[in-house]
């Protein structure tokens, strides 16, 4: 695993965690928000998780209130919203900052390892695909919907260990 695996995070319930907890899995890390025009992507992200979790994909949701105040709730409110409205079963984490000087170390590292290391997170629902060996293989724009063929192909390549993932 890489440096990404060692960065401490907390689950939405406040438990200590890290990406290392998912060693050997392909990961799709997404900064999420409950009051965004893109919020319906939760449904597609949950479908991706259900369709591919047995193959080794884990979707990881990181709520952030960095864009137009679109995630004002507490961690408990966010968890309830996601479960009630979208049946979210994929792992969710505590609300963090994903851009600017106060960005969480996880997002600083995701950006640094991405194919566009000079660009800040542009909006809610930006996606980072991480290979089974812990490397960022592709960064997807917030407007890339979960059932986008390019995203699906990259996930399938990451799950198979194919170089086509990057």
N, C-alpha and C positions, 0 to 999 in steps of 0.2 A: 504494500500500500504506500501511498504518498503522504506528503505533508497534510493534505486535505483530511486524511483519516484521523489525524491526531488533534484537530481543532475541537475544543469543547463546545458543545451546544446543549440546550436543554429542551426536553420534550415539552409539548404544550401543557402537560400536567406538572412541569417543574423538575422532572427527573434528569440527572446527568446523562449525557449521551455524546456520541460522536459518529462521524460517517464510518469510522472503523467498526462500528457495531454491525455494519452491512458488508463486511469484507466478502469478496467473491461475488457480489451482486453488481448488476448494472444499475445505476442510479439516475433518476431524473429529478434534479433539484429545481424547485419553482418558488419564486417569491409571489405570494398570493395576497388577495384582499377581498373583503366581503362586500364592498360597496362600489365596485368598479364595473364598467361596461363589459369587461372581460370575465367577470365573476362566473358566468355560466361555464367557463372552461373547467371548473371543478368537476362537473359531470363527466366531461371527456377524460380528465385526468384519472378519475376513479375508474372509468371503463378501461383505460390503458393499464392501470394497476391490476384490475381483476383479470384482464385478458392475458397479461404477461407475467404476473407474479410467480406462477408455477415454473416459468422458464428462467426466473432470476432477476426480474425487474422490480425495483422499489421506487415508487414516487415519494418524494419528500417535500412537504409543504412548509414554507417559512413565511408566515404573515409579516407584512411590513406596512407601515403607515407613512411611507416616504413620498407618495404621489397623491396630491390633492386631498389628503386626509381620508383616504378611502378604506382605511382599516383602523377605525377609532376604538374598537372594542377591546375588552380585556381578553386574556388568553382563554378564560372559561367561556366568555361570550362567543369568541371565535370558534372554539371547539363545538359548542352547541349549534351554532349557525351551520357549520360544515356538515355535521351529522344529520341535523334536522332537514336541511334544504337539499343536500346533495348526497346523503348516505356515505360520506367520506369515511373510508376505512384505512386509507394509506396513512403512514406516520406524519403527524403534524408537530411542529416545534413552536417554541415561544416566539412572540413577536420580536423582531430584530430590525436594525437599520441596515439597508442594503446599498446605500449610496452616500457620498460625501465623506467628510473627515471622520465621522463617527461610525462608518460602516463596520459591520461585524467582521471579525477576522476570516470567517468562512467565506464571505462574499468577496473580501479583498483577494483571497487566494483563488477562488473560482474565476474571477475576472482576470487575474494575472496569468492563469494557466489556459485561458480561453484563446480562441482564434482571433479575438479582438481585444487584447489586453489594455488598450488605451481608452476604451469606451466604458463609461459608467453604465449601470443598469438604467434602461430608458423608461421603463414603466412596469406596472404589475404584470405578473405572469410571464416574465422572461424565464427561459428554461436552459439548464445546463445538463448535458448528458455526460455521465461519467462511466468509463469502462469498468469491467470487472476488476481490473488491476489498479483502479483508483486514479485514472487520468481523465481530465476533461477532454472529451473528443469532439464536442460540438456545442455551440451556443446558438439558441434559437430565439428569435424576436418574440415579444409578447403577443403579436398578432398571429404567430404560428399556432394554429389550433391543434389540440391533442390528436386528432385523426388525420392530420396533414400527412400525405404520402412520404414526404421527405423525412419527417420526424419518425414515422413508423419504420421506414427503411433503416434509418440510423439506429433506432432501438434494436431492431432485429439483428443488425450487423454487430452491435455491441454485445448482444446476448450470445451470438455465435462466436465472438472473439475475432471477427473478421476485421481486417484493416480498412474495409469500406466504411467503417463507423466514423472515421475521421475524414 
